[in-house]
Amino acid sequence: MTKDLIEVRIGYEGFGEGCEIANDSASWEERFLTILNRDYRDDAMCVRIGADRKTGLEVGAMMKSYVDKEFTKELASERKARVGEYRSKLVRAIEGLEAAAALYRHRDPERAALFQSEAEKLQAELPRADELLRAKRHGRERDHGILDSIRQVLGKHMGPVSYKTLANLINTGLEADGQYDPDDPVTEDDVRMSLKNFLNRNPNWNRTENKAAAK
């Protein structure tokens, strides 16, 4: 699962470097694994994850990407900067193609039509770029795209992952990170609603496509 772990850490629209798991015994991932094995014995999937140390540490590293607010803030900043740069290039390309179409309209109507057609294709990409630039983080200031990527990776390697299991993994991560509030734990309903809202707001979301775009 290491390759998919890397994809979650750096493949989500290309952000970040260095997904290595710390080697010291008091590492974040070690704390995650200890808490998971201590507190979530009633969740069969959590038991499976915790029973294999390598898998448990890798899942811990993935969850750290989700619960670490600084990672999420930096991720959003980096992504918006890239989208903004791409949008600027789109606008310049559209303007250039439209200018070329106008120049060739009487000289070579067929070529002018080709330039205009290409401009319209690029124009169709602008709404998506604008949508990404307007996007804000929701709920607990975390990026649910990362959570959905984690769900897909775990599903690929371990079978279907329930919302309850995702909630348990998030709470484990929050406790490992010192953010857990026992009076306000993340519930399976929270996870269900967060992912539903995220996917509704991002109908074109695809972890694989984001990974490919980062290469």
C-alpha positions in Angstrom: 0.0 0.0 0.0 3.1 2.3 0.2 2.7 3.5 -3.4 -0.9 4.5 -2.7 0.1 6.2 0.5 2.5 8.4 -1.5 -0.3 9.2 -3.9 -2.4 10.4 -1.1 0.4 12.5 0.4 1.7 14.1 -2.8 -0.7 13.0 -5.6 -3.6 15.1 -4.5 -3.1 17.8 -7.1 0.6 17.4 -6.7 1.3 18.9 -3.3 4.1 18.2 -0.9 7.2 16.1 -0.6 8.5 13.5 1.9 5.9 11.0 3.1 8.4 8.9 5.0 7.2 7.5 8.3 9.3 8.6 11.2 11.6 6.0 12.7 11.5 7.0 16.3 9.3 4.9 18.6 7.3 8.1 19.7 6.4 9.1 16.1 3.0 10.3 15.3 2.2 7.1 13.4 3.2 5.0 16.4 0.9 6.9 18.6 -1.9 6.5 16.0 -1.3 2.7 16.0 -1.2 2.4 19.8 -4.5 4.3 20.2 -6.2 2.4 17.3 -5.3 -1.0 19.0 -6.3 0.2 22.4 -9.7 1.9 21.7 -11.3 0.5 18.6 -11.3 -3.3 19.2 -15.1 -3.3 18.4 -14.4 -2.3 14.8 -13.3 -5.3 12.7 -11.7 -3.2 10.0 -9.7 -1.2 12.6 -8.6 -4.5 14.2 -7.4 -5.6 10.8 -5.5 -2.4 10.2 -3.9 -2.5 13.7 -3.0 -6.1 13.5 -0.4 -5.4 10.8 2.1 -2.9 12.0 3.3 -1.8 8.5 -0.3 -1.3 7.4 -1.2 0.5 10.6 1.7 2.9 10.3 0.9 3.6 6.7 -2.8 4.3 7.5 -1.6 6.5 10.3 0.5 8.5 7.9 -2.4 9.0 5.6 -4.7 10.1 8.4 -2.0 12.6 9.6 -2.4 14.2 6.2 -6.1 14.7 6.8 -6.1 15.8 10.5 -3.0 18.1 10.3 -4.5 21.5 9.8 -1.2 23.1 8.8 -0.9 20.5 6.0 -4.4 21.3 4.8 -3.8 25.0 4.9 -0.6 24.7 2.9 -2.2 22.3 0.5 -5.1 24.7 -0.2 -2.6 27.6 -0.7 -0.4 25.6 -3.0 -3.4 24.3 -5.0 -4.9 27.8 -5.4 -1.6 29.2 -6.6 -1.3 26.5 -9.2 -4.9 26.9 -10.4 -4.5 30.7 -10.5 -1.4 30.4 -12.6 -3.1 27.9 -15.0 -6.2 30.2 -15.3 -3.9 33.1 -16.3 -2.4 31.0 -19.0 -5.8 30.0 -20.2 -6.9 33.6 -20.5 -3.8 34.5 -22.4 -4.2 31.6 -24.7 -7.9 32.4 -25.4 -7.1 36.0 -26.1 -4.3 35.0 -28.5 -6.5 32.5 -30.4 -9.4 35.0 -30.6 -7.0 37.6 -32.0 -5.6 35.1 -34.5 -9.2 34.2 -35.5 -10.0 37.9 -36.1 -6.9 38.4 -38.1 -7.6 35.4 -40.4 -11.4 35.9 -40.7 -11.1 37.4 -44.2 -7.7 36.0 -45.2 -8.5 32.4 -44.4 -11.9 31.7 -43.0 -11.2 28.0 -42.5 -8.2 28.7 -40.4 -10.0 31.5 -38.5 -12.7 29.0 -37.6 -10.1 26.6 -36.3 -8.6 29.2 -34.1 -12.0 30.2 -32.8 -12.9 26.6 -32.1 -9.7 26.1 -30.1 -10.4 29.3 -28.1 -13.9 28.0 -27.2 -12.5 24.7 -26.0 -10.2 26.5 -23.6 -13.0 28.9 -22.6 -15.0 25.9 -21.4 -12.2 25.2 -18.9 -12.5 28.6 -17.2 -15.6 27.8 -15.0 -13.9 24.8 -13.5 -10.8 26.9 -12.7 -13.0 29.6 -11.2 -14.8 27.0 -9.1 -11.5 25.8 -7.6 -10.4 29.3 -6.9 -13.6 30.0 -5.0 -13.6 26.7 -3.1 -13.2 27.0 0.7 -12.4 24.3 3.2 -15.4 23.0 5.1 -16.0 21.5 8.5 -13.2 21.3 10.9 -10.9 23.1 8.4 -9.9 19.9 6.7 -9.8 18.9 3.1 -12.3 16.1 2.5 -10.6 15.3 -0.9 -7.8 13.8 1.2 -10.4 11.8 3.2 -12.0 10.5 0.0 -8.6 9.5 -1.3 -7.9 7.6 1.9 -11.3 5.9 1.6 -10.5 4.8 -2.0 -7.0 3.5 -1.1 -8.2 1.5 1.9 -11.1 0.1 -0.2 -8.7 -1.0 -2.9 -6.4 -2.8 -0.5 -8.7 -4.0 2.3 -12.2 -4.0 1.0 -15.2 -1.6 1.6 -14.6 0.9 4.4 -17.6 2.0 6.4 -18.3 5.6 7.5 -18.0 4.3 11.1 -14.5 3.0 10.4 -13.5 6.3 8.8 -14.8 8.2 11.8 -12.8 5.9 14.1 -9.7 6.4 12.1 -10.2 10.2 12.2 -10.8 10.2 16.0 -7.7 8.1 16.4 -5.7 10.6 14.3 -7.1 13.5 16.3 -6.1 12.0 19.5 -2.6 11.2 18.2 -2.4 14.8 17.2 -3.6 16.2 20.5 -6.9 17.5 19.0 -9.4 15.0 20.2 -12.4 16.2 22.1 -14.2 13.3 23.9 -17.3 15.5 24.1 -17.4 16.2 20.4 -16.0 13.1 18.5 -16.4 12.7 14.8 -19.3 10.4 14.0 -20.1 8.3 11.1 -22.9 10.7 10.2 -20.3 13.6 10.2 -18.2 11.6 7.8 -21.1 10.6 5.6 -22.3 14.3 5.3 -18.8 15.7 4.8 -18.0 13.3 1.9 -21.5 13.8 0.4 -21.2 17.6 0.5 -17.6 17.4 -0.9 -18.6 15.2 -3.8 -21.7 17.3 -4.5 -19.6 20.4 -4.6 -16.9 18.7 -6.7 -18.7 16.5 -9.3 -15.6 16.2 -11.4 -13.5 15.0 -8.5 -11.4 11.9 -9.3 -8.4 10.9 -7.2 -6.8 9.1 -10.1 -7.1 12.2 -12.4 -5.6 14.4 -9.7 -2.7 12.0 -9.4 -2.2 12.0 -13.2 -2.3 15.8 -13.4 0.5 16.0 -10.8 3.0 14.0 -12.9 
